[in-house]
Amino acid sequence: MRYLGTSIKLQFRIPVSIFFSLLFPLIMMFAMVTSYGNFDIGNGFHFVDKYFLISTGMGMMPISLISFPIWLGESIQNQSYKRLEYFGLSTHNMIVSDVFSYALLTLLSVVVNILFGFFMYGLHIPSIGYFLSYIVQCLYCNFVLLIFGAIIALLVKNTRILMPIGMVLLFSSYIFTGAFSSFSDLPTSFQSIGKFIPMKYVMNDFFNVWAEKKVFIQDFLVLNTILGVGLTCILIAIFVVTQKKKN
């Protein structure tokens, strides 16, 4: 817990991380709902009940594609963990606490987005079972994204270009997942690509969970699990190759 507390404090000292994960989604929600109006979409739901899914996804992705890879890349490059070992600190505990801090930052981003939508626009809140299902599936998506972010950090040795690479991946994902327009209005080729991005389901299909129609989104779980297993194998392979080179 001591390591985790330190990791969380360090998170809030990174302006880019705080802006994209906490402030940017709220700014987008305020801009879109205020501009278009919180109109009725039927069955007691309003525009905010749809758009908060998009703003939530927009807050989750920067954590995995920008903040986490930059932190990991810099830690590897400057060998900070090795230096901290000389002071009697556990490298294993530090790494675990840092990863958990990013998961907690994701959870905080999701919760803050929900609270903002609720107090500002009367966002519908589902029953506890569906609410927890929504949170758990968001965190599961984020877990796979963190693995992808770790692969980026290990493959890109120069930390100076991690930020532009992360930004390109971030806004490309926004385009293919329907962050800037309705997913159904995207070109067919874009929709075909988006169906292989787990965040597309978070931003669109999770409305069925929020509306208490489905507890789980099966297509999302299957895709996210397959990607998670595949990315984990790639991550392990990178570690093995790196270790062999050192030996």
N, C-alpha and C positions, 0 to 999 in steps of 0.2 A: 504493500500500500504506500510505503514511503517513496519507492521508485515511481509508482503511478502518479502520486501527487506532484512530484517534480516534473514528470513528463507533461502533465496537463498544464502546469504553470508555463512551461516552455512553449506550448502550443499557442497560448494567448499572447506571446511576445512576437509572433510572426504576423505582421500586418496583412500580407497577401492571403494567408490561411483564414484569418478572421473575416476579411472582407468577402471573399468568394464563398465561404461556407455558411456565414451567418447573415451578413448584410445584403449581399447581392440578390439572394432569393427574395428577401423582403421588399427590396426596391422594385424588382420585377413584378411581384404580386401587386404591390401598390400601384405601379404604373399601368398594368394591364386591366385590373379590376376597376380602377378609377376611370380609365379611358373608355372602356367598353360598357361599364356599368355592371352591377351584379344582377344580371337578368335571370329570370326563371328558366330552367332547362327541363322542367317537368318532374313529377313525383316528389315535390317538396324540395328539390335540389336547385342550387343556383350556380352561376358561372364560377364562383370561387371554389365550389366543391370539385370542379374539374381542374381549374387552373392551379390549385395548390399542389396537385400531383406533379405538375411540370416544374413549379418553383422549388419543390422539394428535391427533385432529381437534379435541378441546376445547382443546388447547394451540395449535393452528395459527390458529384463527379470531380470537382476541383480538389477535394480532399485526397482522392486516390490518384488522380492524374497529374497533379502539380505539387501539392504540399508534401505528400508522402514520398514520392520519388526524389524530390530535392533534398529532403531531410536524410533519406537513406544514402543517396549519392554523396552528400557532403560528409556523412559519418564514415563512409568507406574511404573516401579520398583523404581526409585528414586524420584517419585512424584514431578518432576520438575515443572509441571503446577501449582500444589497447592502452591508451594513456590513463584512462580512468581506472583500469585494472590495477595500476600501480598504487592507487589510493585504497585498495581493498574492496572495490565495488564489483559486483557480479555482472559480467557481460550478458549472461543469459537473462537475468532479471531485468536489466536495462532494456534489452531488445523487446522482451515480452511486454513490459510496461509501456514502451513507446508505441507498439502496435495497438495495445488496448486503448491508449490515449486517443489514437485516431478513430477507433471504433466509437469511443465516447463522444468525440467531437462530431461524428456523423449523427449519433443519437441526439445530441444537443441541437444540431442543425435541423433535424426532422421535427423535434418537439417545439422549437422556437417558431418554425414555420407554421405549425398547426395552431399554436397559441395566438400568433399574429393574425391568422385568418379567422380564428374564432372571435377574438375581441374586436377586430376591425370590421369584419364583414359577416359575422354570424355563421361561420363555417360549421357544417353538420358534423357532429361527433358520433360515430357508431357505437354499438354496445361493446363491452369490454373484450369479448372474445374476438370480434372482428378487428377491433383496434389493435390488440396485441399481435394478431396475425399480420396486420399491415406493417407494424414496426419490425417484427421478426424477419419478414421477407425483405424489407428495405435493408436491414443489417446483413442479411445473407448475400444480397446483391453487392453490398459494399465490401464484404469479405473477399469476394472473387475479384472485384476491382482493385483491392489492395495487393492481391497477388500479381495482377497485371502491372500495377505501379512498381512493384519490387523488381519485376523483370526488366522494365524500362530503365530503372536505376542501375541495374547490374550490367546491362548491355551498353548503355551510354556512359562512357567513362568521364566525359567532360561535363561537369555540373553546370557550366555556363549555358549549355544548350538544352538542359533539361526543361527550363522554363518555356522557351519557344516551342519545343516538341510537345510539352504538356498542353500549351494553349491551342496548338493545331489540333491535337486529338480531342481536346475539350469542345471546341466549337464545331468540329466535324461531327462529333457525337450529337451535339445540339441539333444540327441540321437533319441528321438521319433519324432522330427520335421524335421529331415534331415539337421541339422546344419553342420554335419561332412561328409555327403555324400548325394547324390541325394535322395530325398524322395522316388522316384519310385524304387530305388535300395535296399531299406530297406526290411527286411523280412516282409511277409504279416501280421504277428502278430503285428509287430512294426507299420506298416501303420494303422492297425485297431485302435491301441491306439492313434496314432498321430492325427487321424481324430476328436478326442474328445478334442484336445488341440487347443485353438484359435490361438496360435502363429504359428501353422503349416500353417495356411492360410496366415498369415502375411509374412512368409518366402517363401512361394511357390505360392499360388493362387493370391496374390496381384500383380503378374506380369501382369495379365490381366487388372488391373487398370492402371498400369504404361505404358502398351503398348496401352492404350486407346481402349481396347476391351469391357470392362465393367466398369460402374461407381461404382457399389457396388458388393461385393461378397456375395450373398444371404445366402449360407451355413454358412459363417462366422458370419453374422449378427444374424441369428437364433440361432446358438450355443452360441455365446457370450452373447446374451440377456438372454437365458435360464440359463446359468451359472451365469450371473450377478444377476438375480432374486433369484436363489437358494442360492448363497453365501451371498446375502444381508439378506435373511431370517435367515441364520445361524448366521450371525454377530449380528443381532438384538436379536436372542435367547440367545446368549452368554452374551450380555449386560443385558438382563432381569434376567438371572440366577445369574449373578454377583451382580446385584443390590439387589436381594432378599437375597443373602447371607450376604451382608453388613447390610441390615435392620434387 
